[in-house]
Amino acid sequence: MLNNEQRITNIEVFEAAQIYAEIFVNKNETRTWTAKILSLHLRIIQKIPENMFEFQQYLGFLLFLCIFTTGFWLMIFLVNFVFYWVAGASWELWKEKRAAKKLSNQ
């Protein structure tokens, strides 16, 4: 982890990249493909928010995802037991009714 003195903000990186781009363009007097790529990177860096989260701040979200997915698959697993139980009970009831019907017919 970097402390506050060691961190470089995105604004500082953007300003440094702008200076390098100006030097590069002024030196060559033309906008070469390298200068175009550099300006594209500058636009991308400019869009990065200043308050990006660190990995430790995602641990709660990752824990939530683990618990949620575990609960989801456990629910699916247990619902299958309910369907199996209902189908088995219905099948046994049908067999008992069929056996009772055969006995009454004899």
DRENKEKE-790814 format. One line per field, with one value per residue: residue number from 0; x negated, y negated, z negated of N, C-alpha, C, CB in turn; residue in three letters. Coordinates in nm, 4 decimals. Each point is the difference from the previous one (the first is absolute). Glycine has a CB too. Layout:
zagu <- NUM | ...;
n.x <- X | ...;
n.y <- Y | ...;
n.z <- Z | ...;
ca.x <- X | ...;
ca.y <- Y | ...;
ca.z <- Z | ...;
c.x <- X | ...;
c.y <- Y | ...;
c.z <- Z | ...;
cb.x <- X | ...;
cb.y <- Y | ...;
cb.z <- Z | ...;
vexpa <- Ala | ...;
# end
This chain:
zagu <- 0 | 1 | 2 | 3 | 4 | 5 | 6 | 7 | 8 | 9 | 10 | 11 | 12 | 13 | 14 | 15 | 16 | 17 | 18 | 19 | 20 | 21 | 22 | 23 | 24 | 25 | 26 | 27 | 28 | 29 | 30 | 31 | 32 | 33 | 34 | 35 | 36 | 37 | 38 | 39 | 40 | 41 | 42 | 43 | 44 | 45 | 46 | 47 | 48 | 49 | 50 | 51 | 52 | 53 | 54 | 55 | 56 | 57 | 58 | 59 | 60 | 61 | 62 | 63 | 64 | 65 | 66 | 67 | 68 | 69 | 70 | 71 | 72 | 73 | 74 | 75 | 76 | 77 | 78 | 79 | 80 | 81 | 82 | 83 | 84 | 85 | 86 | 87 | 88 | 89 | 90 | 91 | 92 | 93 | 94 | 95 | 96 | 97 | 98 | 99 | 100 | 101 | 102 | 103 | 104 | 105;
n.x <- -0.0829 | -0.1441 | -0.0245 | 0.1805 | -0.3036 | 0.0859 | 0.2591 | -0.1367 | 0.2989 | 0.0647 | -0.1368 | -0.2891 | 0.0764 | 0.1023 | -0.2670 | -0.1825 | 0.1720 | -0.0200 | -0.3145 | -0.0067 | 0.1870 | -0.1895 | -0.2535 | 0.1425 | 0.0884 | -0.2767 | -0.1626 | 0.1676 | 0.0812 | 0.2304 | 0.2377 | -0.2613 | 0.2385 | -0.1414 | 0.2165 | 0.2413 | -0.0953 | -0.0157 | 0.3005 | 0.1048 | -0.1365 | 0.1433 | 0.2840 | -0.0759 | -0.0899 | 0.2795 | 0.1622 | -0.1838 | 0.2777 | -0.2418 | 0.1385 | -0.1967 | 0.1702 | -0.2932 | 0.0734 | 0.1279 | 0.2615 | 0.0442 | 0.0160 | 0.3054 | 0.0162 | -0.1231 | 0.2148 | 0.2398 | -0.1079 | -0.0125 | 0.2920 | 0.1226 | -0.1161 | 0.0776 | 0.2993 | 0.0075 | -0.0778 | 0.1893 | 0.2503 | -0.0723 | -0.0145 | 0.2905 | 0.1534 | -0.1051 | 0.1413 | 0.2731 | -0.0085 | -0.0564 | 0.2583 | 0.2026 | -0.0910 | 0.0308 | 0.2945 | 0.0989 | -0.1123 | 0.1539 | 0.2836 | -0.0196 | -0.0539 | 0.2573 | 0.1907 | -0.1078 | 0.0548 | 0.2999 | 0.0627 | -0.0918 | 0.1923 | 0.2597 | -0.0517 | 0.0024;
n.y <- 0.1176 | -0.2204 | -0.1149 | -0.1922 | 0.0259 | 0.2165 | -0.1601 | -0.0710 | -0.1622 | 0.1651 | -0.2919 | 0.1281 | 0.1601 | -0.2624 | -0.1615 | 0.2265 | 0.0167 | -0.3158 | 0.0157 | 0.2337 | -0.1590 | -0.2519 | 0.1706 | 0.1424 | -0.2587 | -0.1543 | 0.2454 | 0.0083 | -0.3254 | 0.2554 | 0.0385 | 0.2483 | 0.1751 | -0.1428 | -0.2320 | 0.2122 | 0.1512 | -0.2694 | -0.0796 | 0.2928 | -0.0396 | -0.2844 | 0.1337 | 0.2237 | -0.2122 | -0.1552 | 0.2641 | 0.0527 | -0.0989 | -0.1669 | 0.2751 | 0.2645 | 0.1439 | 0.0375 | 0.2764 | -0.1224 | -0.0881 | 0.3191 | 0.1181 | -0.0853 | 0.1060 | 0.2823 | 0.0449 | -0.0480 | 0.2210 | 0.2193 | -0.0422 | 0.0046 | 0.2786 | 0.1471 | -0.0834 | 0.1026 | 0.2909 | 0.0246 | -0.0656 | 0.2288 | 0.2137 | -0.0532 | 0.0046 | 0.3033 | 0.0741 | -0.1201 | 0.1812 | 0.2631 | -0.0462 | -0.0304 | 0.2639 | 0.1848 | -0.0884 | 0.0600 | 0.2949 | 0.0788 | -0.1031 | 0.1825 | 0.2636 | -0.0463 | -0.0264 | 0.2705 | 0.1679 | -0.1047 | 0.0941 | 0.2992 | 0.0251 | -0.0858 | 0.2247 | 0.2554;
n.z <- 0.0000 | 0.1991 | -0.3077 | 0.1374 | 0.1077 | 0.2278 | 0.1385 | 0.2868 | -0.0637 | 0.2522 | -0.0388 | 0.0215 | 0.2602 | 0.1435 | -0.0458 | 0.1223 | 0.2666 | 0.0541 | -0.0012 | 0.2089 | 0.2046 | 0.0080 | 0.0632 | 0.2404 | 0.1543 | -0.0177 | 0.1276 | 0.2666 | 0.0568 | -0.0363 | -0.1992 | 0.0245 | -0.0054 | -0.2615 | 0.0010 | 0.0250 | -0.2598 | -0.1666 | 0.0600 | -0.0920 | -0.2811 | -0.0372 | 0.0250 | -0.2170 | -0.2150 | 0.0265 | -0.1070 | -0.2875 | -0.1873 | -0.1164 | -0.1000 | 0.1715 | -0.2419 | -0.1091 | 0.1144 | -0.2664 | 0.1751 | 0.1007 | -0.3231 | 0.0219 | 0.2957 | -0.0745 | -0.2317 | 0.2016 | 0.1964 | -0.2248 | -0.0891 | 0.2921 | 0.0809 | -0.2739 | 0.0425 | 0.2976 | -0.0723 | -0.2643 | 0.1866 | 0.2046 | -0.2317 | -0.1075 | 0.2828 | 0.0368 | -0.2795 | 0.1101 | 0.2572 | -0.1688 | -0.1801 | 0.2385 | 0.1472 | -0.2563 | -0.0609 | 0.2970 | -0.0071 | -0.2636 | 0.1071 | 0.2557 | -0.1697 | -0.1829 | 0.2491 | 0.1282 | -0.2656 | -0.0214 | 0.2984 | -0.0577 | -0.2530 | 0.1630 | 0.2356 | -0.2189;
ca.x <- 0.0829 | -0.0727 | 0.0553 | 0.0448 | -0.1120 | -0.0501 | 0.1008 | 0.0019 | 0.1387 | 0.0218 | -0.0223 | -0.1443 | -0.0390 | 0.0510 | -0.0820 | -0.1310 | 0.0166 | 0.0215 | -0.1303 | -0.0743 | 0.0617 | -0.0375 | -0.1415 | -0.0109 | 0.0580 | -0.0824 | -0.1307 | 0.0115 | 0.0749 | 0.1132 | 0.0701 | -0.0233 | 0.0909 | -0.0322 | 0.0651 | 0.1439 | 0.0233 | -0.0204 | 0.1161 | 0.1101 | -0.0218 | 0.0308 | 0.1456 | 0.0428 | -0.0410 | 0.0840 | 0.1313 | -0.0109 | 0.0387 | -0.1037 | 0.0272 | 0.0096 | -0.0044 | -0.1069 | 0.0527 | 0.0582 | 0.1362 | 0.0882 | 0.0141 | 0.1391 | 0.0789 | -0.0336 | 0.0634 | 0.1421 | 0.0196 | -0.0174 | 0.1152 | 0.1180 | -0.0018 | 0.0153 | 0.1418 | 0.0787 | -0.0111 | 0.0608 | 0.1439 | 0.0319 | -0.0182 | 0.1085 | 0.1255 | 0.0058 | 0.0487 | 0.1452 | 0.0642 | -0.0158 | 0.0901 | 0.1389 | 0.0190 | -0.0008 | 0.1237 | 0.1091 | -0.0142 | 0.0420 | 0.1447 | 0.0590 | -0.0128 | 0.0935 | 0.1353 | 0.0111 | 0.0094 | 0.1332 | 0.0956 | -0.0119 | 0.0598 | 0.1455 | 0.0506 | -0.0078;
ca.y <- -0.1176 | -0.1259 | -0.1031 | -0.1186 | -0.0687 | 0.0788 | 0.0139 | -0.0959 | -0.0121 | 0.0051 | -0.1331 | -0.0144 | 0.0837 | -0.0657 | -0.1179 | 0.0449 | 0.0535 | -0.1147 | -0.0624 | 0.0875 | -0.0072 | -0.1276 | 0.0093 | 0.0935 | -0.0602 | -0.1147 | 0.0475 | 0.0603 | -0.0942 | 0.0662 | 0.0947 | 0.1372 | 0.0971 | 0.0106 | -0.1127 | 0.0282 | 0.1002 | -0.0678 | -0.0848 | 0.0905 | 0.0418 | -0.1143 | -0.0080 | 0.1123 | -0.0312 | -0.1087 | 0.0524 | 0.0851 | -0.0804 | -0.0205 | 0.0779 | 0.1433 | 0.0804 | 0.0965 | 0.1366 | 0.0290 | -0.0515 | 0.0916 | 0.1276 | 0.0152 | 0.0341 | 0.1381 | 0.0863 | 0.0019 | 0.0849 | 0.1406 | 0.0429 | -0.0018 | 0.1119 | 0.1237 | 0.0096 | 0.0260 | 0.1393 | 0.0813 | -0.0084 | 0.0841 | 0.1391 | 0.0383 | -0.0005 | 0.1282 | 0.1012 | -0.0190 | 0.0564 | 0.1456 | 0.0476 | -0.0127 | 0.0984 | 0.1341 | 0.0182 | 0.0136 | 0.1315 | 0.1018 | -0.0129 | 0.0565 | 0.1454 | 0.0506 | -0.0070 | 0.1032 | 0.1286 | 0.0077 | 0.0200 | 0.1402 | 0.0827 | -0.0158 | 0.0622 | 0.1459;
ca.z <- 0.0000 | 0.0050 | -0.0864 | 0.0741 | 0.0636 | 0.1123 | 0.1045 | 0.1096 | 0.0429 | 0.1445 | 0.0553 | 0.0174 | 0.1139 | 0.1200 | 0.0262 | 0.0471 | 0.1350 | 0.0890 | 0.0229 | 0.0911 | 0.1326 | 0.0602 | 0.0390 | 0.1121 | 0.1195 | 0.0384 | 0.0471 | 0.1334 | 0.0833 | 0.0650 | -0.0883 | 0.0451 | -0.0606 | -0.1417 | -0.0663 | -0.0010 | -0.1051 | -0.1274 | -0.0282 | -0.0331 | -0.1388 | -0.0853 | -0.0143 | -0.0852 | -0.1368 | -0.0469 | -0.0369 | -0.1180 | -0.1160 | -0.1013 | -0.1207 | 0.0297 | -0.1214 | -0.0149 | -0.0036 | -0.1311 | -0.0059 | 0.0723 | -0.0703 | -0.0430 | 0.1179 | 0.0368 | -0.0993 | 0.0333 | 0.1178 | -0.0388 | -0.0800 | 0.0856 | 0.0946 | -0.0775 | -0.0356 | 0.1207 | 0.0406 | -0.1051 | 0.0205 | 0.1164 | -0.0429 | -0.0909 | 0.0756 | 0.0712 | -0.0937 | -0.0169 | 0.1188 | -0.0067 | -0.1041 | 0.0480 | 0.1075 | -0.0604 | -0.0769 | 0.0976 | 0.0635 | -0.0973 | -0.0150 | 0.1208 | -0.0068 | -0.1006 | 0.0557 | 0.1031 | -0.0689 | -0.0625 | 0.1081 | 0.0440 | -0.1037 | 0.0015 | 0.1221 | -0.0110;
c.x <- -0.0879 | 0.0615 | 0.0294 | -0.1136 | -0.0463 | 0.0991 | -0.0135 | 0.1428 | 0.0084 | -0.0230 | -0.1487 | -0.0493 | 0.0438 | -0.0846 | -0.1375 | 0.0103 | 0.0243 | -0.1322 | -0.0817 | 0.0568 | -0.0368 | -0.1451 | -0.0145 | 0.0512 | -0.0857 | -0.1345 | 0.0086 | 0.0785 | 0.1163 | 0.0668 | -0.0141 | 0.0978 | -0.0292 | 0.0656 | 0.1507 | 0.0346 | -0.0141 | 0.1184 | 0.1233 | -0.0121 | 0.0303 | 0.1497 | 0.0529 | -0.0343 | 0.0899 | 0.1353 | -0.0050 | 0.0371 | -0.1116 | 0.0174 | 0.0210 | -0.0131 | -0.1234 | 0.0631 | 0.0676 | 0.1438 | 0.0980 | 0.0253 | 0.1427 | 0.0899 | -0.0273 | 0.0617 | 0.1500 | 0.0259 | -0.0136 | 0.1204 | 0.1256 | 0.0016 | 0.0118 | 0.1462 | 0.0872 | -0.0065 | 0.0547 | 0.1516 | 0.0429 | -0.0074 | 0.1164 | 0.1349 | 0.0137 | 0.0448 | 0.1502 | 0.0738 | -0.0076 | 0.0976 | 0.1455 | 0.0277 | 0.0050 | 0.1275 | 0.1191 | -0.0031 | 0.0457 | 0.1515 | 0.0719 | -0.0084 | 0.0961 | 0.1435 | 0.0215 | 0.0125 | 0.1365 | 0.1077 | -0.0014 | 0.0640 | 0.1539 | 0.0625 | -0.0012 | 0.1049;
c.y <- -0.1247 | -0.0975 | -0.1240 | -0.0723 | 0.0724 | 0.0093 | -0.1103 | -0.0056 | 0.0071 | -0.1354 | -0.0229 | 0.0814 | -0.0662 | -0.1219 | 0.0389 | 0.0521 | -0.1120 | -0.0687 | 0.0837 | -0.0061 | -0.1293 | 0.0017 | 0.0865 | -0.0629 | -0.1170 | 0.0441 | 0.0496 | -0.0867 | 0.0639 | 0.0916 | 0.1394 | 0.0935 | 0.0149 | -0.1136 | 0.0208 | 0.1011 | -0.0643 | -0.0898 | 0.0847 | 0.0473 | -0.1143 | -0.0145 | 0.1117 | -0.0288 | -0.1078 | 0.0518 | 0.0912 | -0.0836 | -0.0041 | 0.0946 | 0.1481 | 0.0783 | 0.0881 | 0.1377 | 0.0305 | -0.0489 | 0.0881 | 0.1292 | 0.0236 | 0.0390 | 0.1436 | 0.0985 | 0.0106 | 0.0907 | 0.1475 | 0.0514 | 0.0074 | 0.1197 | 0.1333 | 0.0202 | 0.0321 | 0.1481 | 0.0948 | -0.0010 | 0.0890 | 0.1474 | 0.0456 | -0.0001 | 0.1295 | 0.1127 | -0.0113 | 0.0579 | 0.1529 | 0.0585 | -0.0041 | 0.1038 | 0.1417 | 0.0275 | 0.0176 | 0.1371 | 0.1107 | -0.0047 | 0.0601 | 0.1523 | 0.0603 | -0.0017 | 0.1071 | 0.1388 | 0.0161 | 0.0246 | 0.1449 | 0.0928 | -0.0097 | 0.0674 | 0.1535 | 0.0548;
c.z <- 0.0000 | -0.0990 | 0.0832 | 0.0709 | 0.1262 | 0.1154 | 0.1037 | 0.0498 | 0.1518 | 0.0647 | 0.0238 | 0.1181 | 0.1298 | 0.0358 | 0.0532 | 0.1435 | 0.1004 | 0.0338 | 0.0975 | 0.1416 | 0.0704 | 0.0473 | 0.1238 | 0.1294 | 0.0476 | 0.0578 | 0.1432 | 0.0981 | 0.0757 | -0.1012 | 0.0577 | -0.0701 | -0.1493 | -0.0778 | -0.0064 | -0.1093 | -0.1373 | -0.0345 | -0.0335 | -0.1446 | -0.0968 | -0.0214 | -0.0889 | -0.1454 | -0.0586 | -0.0495 | -0.1227 | -0.1222 | -0.1045 | -0.1182 | 0.0324 | -0.1306 | -0.0013 | -0.0160 | -0.1323 | -0.0098 | 0.0753 | -0.0764 | -0.0484 | 0.1159 | 0.0442 | -0.0978 | 0.0267 | 0.1199 | -0.0336 | -0.0762 | 0.0861 | 0.0949 | -0.0718 | -0.0380 | 0.1198 | 0.0384 | -0.1065 | 0.0149 | 0.1177 | -0.0384 | -0.0878 | 0.0699 | 0.0802 | -0.0916 | -0.0200 | 0.1200 | -0.0001 | -0.1022 | 0.0465 | 0.1088 | -0.0566 | -0.0780 | 0.0938 | 0.0656 | -0.0941 | -0.0218 | 0.1200 | -0.0013 | -0.1024 | 0.0516 | 0.1054 | -0.0630 | -0.0661 | 0.1045 | 0.0492 | -0.1021 | 0.0006 | 0.1227 | -0.0124 | -0.0858;
cb.x <- 0.1825 | -0.0605 | -0.1264 | 0.1828 | -0.0697 | -0.1343 | 0.1537 | -0.2432 | 0.0534 | 0.1639 | 0.2055 | -0.0243 | 0.0176 | 0.2310 | 0.1228 | -0.0671 | 0.0914 | 0.2290 | 0.0051 | -0.0544 | 0.1887 | 0.1664 | -0.0709 | 0.0266 | 0.2298 | 0.1119 | -0.0615 | -0.0125 | -0.2093 | -0.1123 | 0.1651 | -0.2444 | 0.0174 | -0.2179 | -0.1830 | 0.0111 | -0.0846 | -0.2471 | -0.0935 | 0.0140 | -0.1751 | -0.2061 | 0.0148 | -0.0322 | -0.2370 | -0.1152 | 0.0645 | -0.1814 | 0.2402 | -0.0156 | 0.1019 | -0.0969 | 0.2492 | -0.1551 | -0.1788 | -0.2276 | -0.0931 | -0.0841 | -0.2380 | -0.0395 | -0.0031 | -0.2140 | -0.1754 | 0.0245 | -0.0857 | -0.2462 | -0.1031 | 0.0038 | -0.1395 | -0.2349 | -0.0404 | -0.0435 | -0.1995 | -0.1927 | -0.0008 | -0.0892 | -0.2495 | -0.1308 | -0.0070 | -0.1810 | -0.2216 | -0.0388 | -0.0577 | -0.2438 | -0.1627 | -0.0009 | -0.1182 | -0.2482 | -0.0954 | -0.0060 | -0.1916 | -0.2252 | -0.0323 | -0.0613 | -0.2396 | -0.1538 | 0.0047 | -0.1343 | -0.2481 | -0.0766 | -0.0290 | -0.2124 | -0.2088 | -0.0255 | -0.0831 | -0.2354;
cb.y <- 0.1253 | 0.0386 | 0.0908 | -0.0235 | -0.0853 | 0.1291 | 0.1086 | 0.0447 | -0.1384 | 0.1840 | -0.0852 | -0.0393 | 0.2081 | 0.0806 | -0.1226 | 0.0576 | 0.2123 | -0.0321 | -0.1012 | 0.1505 | 0.1413 | -0.1157 | -0.0293 | 0.1916 | 0.0704 | -0.1352 | 0.0619 | 0.2221 | -0.1286 | -0.0114 | -0.1773 | -0.0500 | 0.1215 | 0.1123 | -0.1519 | -0.0483 | 0.1833 | 0.0078 | -0.1763 | 0.0735 | 0.1629 | -0.1132 | -0.1055 | 0.1614 | 0.0626 | -0.1543 | -0.0159 | 0.1440 | 0.0597 | -0.2391 | -0.2038 | -0.0341 | -0.0029 | -0.1728 | 0.0697 | -0.0149 | -0.2280 | -0.0970 | -0.0184 | -0.1679 | -0.2409 | -0.0793 | -0.0640 | -0.2329 | -0.1845 | -0.0342 | -0.1035 | -0.2499 | -0.1361 | -0.0235 | -0.1610 | -0.2356 | -0.0608 | -0.0503 | -0.2355 | -0.1773 | -0.0297 | -0.0936 | -0.2524 | -0.0790 | -0.0015 | -0.2089 | -0.2088 | -0.0207 | -0.0794 | -0.2475 | -0.1531 | -0.0116 | -0.1378 | -0.2469 | -0.0868 | -0.0156 | -0.2074 | -0.2081 | -0.0216 | -0.0810 | -0.2451 | -0.1436 | -0.0029 | -0.1540 | -0.2403 | -0.0540 | -0.0312 | -0.2164 | -0.1983 | -0.0121;
cb.z <- -0.1205 | 0.2419 | -0.1996 | -0.1646 | -0.2240 | -0.1623 | -0.1642 | 0.0653 | -0.2031 | -0.0342 | -0.1175 | -0.2447 | -0.1415 | -0.0557 | -0.1801 | -0.2367 | -0.0963 | -0.0986 | -0.2305 | -0.1927 | -0.0812 | -0.1472 | -0.2391 | -0.1596 | -0.0749 | -0.1784 | -0.2341 | -0.1087 | 0.0224 | 0.2275 | -0.0742 | 0.0428 | 0.2200 | 0.0565 | 0.0789 | 0.2470 | 0.1513 | 0.0383 | 0.1538 | 0.2407 | 0.0775 | 0.0817 | 0.2260 | 0.1910 | 0.0548 | 0.1608 | 0.2394 | 0.1081 | 0.0419 | 0.0694 | -0.1044 | 0.2333 | -0.0114 | -0.1051 | 0.1574 | -0.1003 | -0.0202 | 0.2117 | -0.0695 | -0.1793 | 0.0703 | 0.1027 | -0.1692 | -0.0910 | 0.1421 | -0.0085 | -0.2045 | -0.0152 | 0.1554 | -0.0890 | -0.1832 | 0.0783 | 0.1367 | -0.1548 | -0.0930 | 0.1563 | 0.0116 | -0.1894 | 0.0141 | 0.1518 | -0.1140 | -0.1372 | 0.1273 | 0.0653 | -0.1733 | -0.0543 | 0.1611 | -0.0140 | -0.1882 | 0.0418 | 0.1368 | -0.1127 | -0.1372 | 0.1258 | 0.0679 | -0.1798 | -0.0455 | 0.1570 | -0.0388 | -0.1822 | 0.0664 | 0.1236 | -0.1373 | -0.1252 | 0.1341 | 0.0342;
vexpa <- Met | Leu | Asn | Asn | Glu | Gln | Arg | Ile | Thr | Asn | Ile | Glu | Val | Phe | Glu | Ala | Ala | Gln | Ile | Tyr | Ala | Glu | Ile | Phe | Val | Asn | Lys | Asn | Glu | Thr | Arg | Thr | Trp | Thr | Ala | Lys | Ile | Leu | Ser | Leu | His | Leu | Arg | Ile | Ile | Gln | Lys | Ile | Pro | Glu | Asn | Met | Phe | Glu | Phe | Gln | Gln | Tyr | Leu | Gly | Phe | Leu | Leu | Phe | Leu | Cys | Ile | Phe | Thr | Thr | Gly | Phe | Trp | Leu | Met | Ile | Phe | Leu | Val | Asn | Phe | Val | Phe | Tyr | Trp | Val | Ala | Gly | Ala | Ser | Trp | Glu | Leu | Trp | Lys | Glu | Lys | Arg | Ala | Ala | Lys | Lys | Leu | Ser | Asn | Gln;
# end
